[in-house]
Amino acid sequence: MRFIGNKERLVDWIHNIIQEKELEGNIFFDFFSGTSNVGKHFKSKDYQIISSDLLYFSFVLQNAYLVNNKKPLFEKLLNSIEASSNLLFSDNFDLVIEYLNKTPLVKGFIYQNYTPDGTSHLEKPRMYFISENAQKIDAIRLKIEEWKTKKLITKNEYFILLACLIECVPFFSNILGVYAAFKKDWDVRALKPLKLKRIQLIESNKKHFAYNKSSMELLQSHKYDIIYLDPPYNQRQYAPNYHILETIAKYDNPEIKGVSGMRNYDNQKSDFCNKIRALNSLEEIVKSNNYKYIVLSYNNEGIMPQEKILEIMEKQGSVEIVEYDYLRFKSNNNGLSKTKKYIKEQLYILKNKA
Ligand SMILES: C[S@@+](CC[C@H](N)C(=O)[O-])C[C@H]1O[C@@H](n2cnc3c(N)ncnc32)[C@H](O)[C@@H]1O
């Protein structure tokens, strides 16, 4: 998924460093889960994952990829919907996805608030989705909720289907990467008919945990071997940038405002987007002393200065920094031009002396 700070392309490197440095233990706290890509990778390497994020749609992904350990069977659902009879050769998961793809369109919250047709009364009608795709999102989202209410799907099956929808929506959104604004012309991706696809799940025989709260509240909830920190690097809050994914995940008919139709995110603001509060929180994590190692992903453009991070960490043990030159495409000029830029990705590795 397109997500600021997504570590998908760096997880192998992170994992290699953890092995090279011989960090022992397999209880892994993905403190800033986001897409849950880091948790996913370490789950597939047989770690036990504890994971959390302030964003609810991240919690959906965490439940689908981390908490769920097996292929969904949708047994109860398939007994009660007609789909099973005419699609004999697919497996159950494919059947349900196909059924959802054929659900009759609904003019629901997403259509009414994020398409030009639904918002034609506004001075600047919103162009996040074409009408048909928005109605499809509404229809699929409502159907999943209906199945949950009728107890036709299990909790894991519910999160798996929601995750399929969350993963799919960005491919049909008329944005430059984040939902803080929509594009003024239609992007080709937004004009394609939306098609739901199944996600790849990860099997495991360990029990994994997902939370939707500030990870600061979880510092003493489990015993951790590795706390992996991947905080926001700058002042930009995450919640407003992903407000529509949040609303699709919650589907709670929120009050929205402004040109972009933003939901309120007061209780999702992160202390890590403020230099002083970020450093204070880092200190609290380091002092929690409930871990063997802290691995912090950061880069040379982050708001916490290197000397301050080292000062905090070195009080609790030995610290090493490993760097990696990472080529990033930076959008300038409202996304009209892109320049290549090398960013120094850093891993701070703190070995707790206690
Ligand atoms: C850099 S992103 C993490 C990206 C993630 N590693 C990935 O690969 O997708 C930072 C994440 O931290 C979350 N966040 C910020 N403050 C938090 C807090 N106090 N507790 C939990 N999550 C927080 C944000 O919502 C955002 O999803």
The ligand as an ORCA input file, in Angstrom:
! r2SCAN-3c Opt
* xyz 0 1
  C       6.484      5.812      9.832
  S       4.869      5.204     10.067
  C       5.139      3.475     10.317
  C       5.265      2.733      9.039
  C       5.308      1.235      9.200
  N       6.534      0.767      9.787
  C       5.091      0.565      7.857
  O       5.993     -0.134      7.359
  O       4.013      0.753      7.298
  C       4.416      5.757     11.661
  C       3.112      5.202     12.196
  O       3.068      5.460     13.594
  C       1.743      5.706     13.973
  N       1.809      6.354     15.298
  C       2.245      7.609     15.603
  N       2.269      7.777     16.938
  C       1.865      6.623     17.500
  C       1.691      6.168     18.846
  N       1.956      6.962     19.890
  N       1.265      4.902     19.041
  C       0.996      4.077     17.996
  N       1.138      4.462     16.711
  C       1.560      5.706     16.458
  C       1.186      6.512     12.826
  O      -0.225      6.456     12.804
  C       1.834      5.809     11.620
  O       1.014      4.786     11.142
*
